[in-house]
Amino acid sequence: MNINLNIADDWELGRTLERPIIISGPCSAETEEQVMKTCTQLANYTNVSVLRAGIWKPRTRPNSFEGIGSPALKWIKKAGVATGLPVTVEVANVKHVYEALRMGIDILWIGARTTVNPFAVQEIADALRGVDIPVLVKNPINPDLKLWIGALERLNQAGISKLGAIHRGFSTYNDKKYRNTPRWEIPIELMRLVKGMPFICDPSHICGRRDTLQEVSQKALDLNFDGLMIESHITPHKALSDAKQQVTPKRCGELLDSLVLRKTTTTDSDPVFLHSLAGLREVINELDHKLIDMLAERMKVAQRIGEVKRENNITILQAARWAEIIKSRMAYGNAQNLTDDFVANVYHEIHKESIRHQTKVMNNAVSTTKQA
């Protein structure tokens, strides 16, 4: 995938602020007192970098609390002035953008429900044309990396060079552990494709509950995310939105203190460690080469199977055989300490490539017949 984003070299969120960058504040701005108390306590109990608050809340169903709206902008801005910290709010349309800019909000973010809509993102990008303001983009609600990249590109083409990404997980109907399943491989791929852009993890929306925030936050830091966005409220159980996933400022500080911040590079490490790591990486390289060679051999066999099917006028997909492969490979994988999901995902990709090879055989036969 060819991506060419012009990320500003002086983008402070990912450069001068100490890692991890912490963005915190209430899910929703409910009252001026609630916003001010939450934010000032966060400044006292944590090393918060940026204050956040939900001003306009996109709710799944009507008659839910949809935020105070524009009047609450001055509350979060006032809290920012009182603590000396920058503030950020979510914008979902042109009106939100104009209101936030007029109030002097420091950073904007685009939510998952907006990222999924290219029309909405383009309208926001057009409204920001010529404005030098940082914009953070949450992943779309569905696991579509191209949509995420597309939103970043639209903003970048409008002149926004101070861009960042927020990973908040993806909607699912069957994940009992998470509110939004992480699918870590998607933000990791975006990290590989886009250099020089800060990556923030939003464990509050991934977890949907307080008791797993520490676990997900630690994993994000272990995966080299630049920071975390954690929702906080002075009285979480009374919150008008997402009460289960918010923590008090004091608890937020305790959670952050419990996290282990690992080195991002090995430059200054012990020579013995570096030698050991280099040796293990070389073993990985050799195994990967063997793995690719074996997969190539497997595809040659799949192609020959396709030829046999063609000669005997048999369909490419054999559902019973495919079901048997998945079942037996997962059982064998379990014996090798591999998870069912991992084995299933690997074999789905292998099966897809096998189908491609066999389809090519069938298509070549049809083409040859027509020419004859």
Secondary structure, DSSP 8 states (H G I E B T S, - for coil): --------TT-GGGTTS-SSEEEEE-SS---HHHHHHHHHHHHHHS--SEEE--SS---SSTTS-----GGGHHHHHHHHHHHT--EEEE--SHHHHHHHHHHT-SEEEE-HHHHT-HHHHHHHHHHHTT----EEEE--SSS-HHHHHHHHHHHHHTT---EEEEE--B--SS-SS-SSB--THHHHHHHHH--S--EEE-HHHHHSSGGGHHHHHHHHHHTT-SEEEEEB-SSGGG-SS-GGG-B-HHHHHHHHHH-----S--TTS-HHHHHHHHHHHHHHHHHHHHHHHHHHHHHHHHHHHHHHHHHTT--S--HHHHHHHHHHHHHHHHHTT--HHHHHHHHHHHHHHHHHHHHHHHHHHHHHHHH-
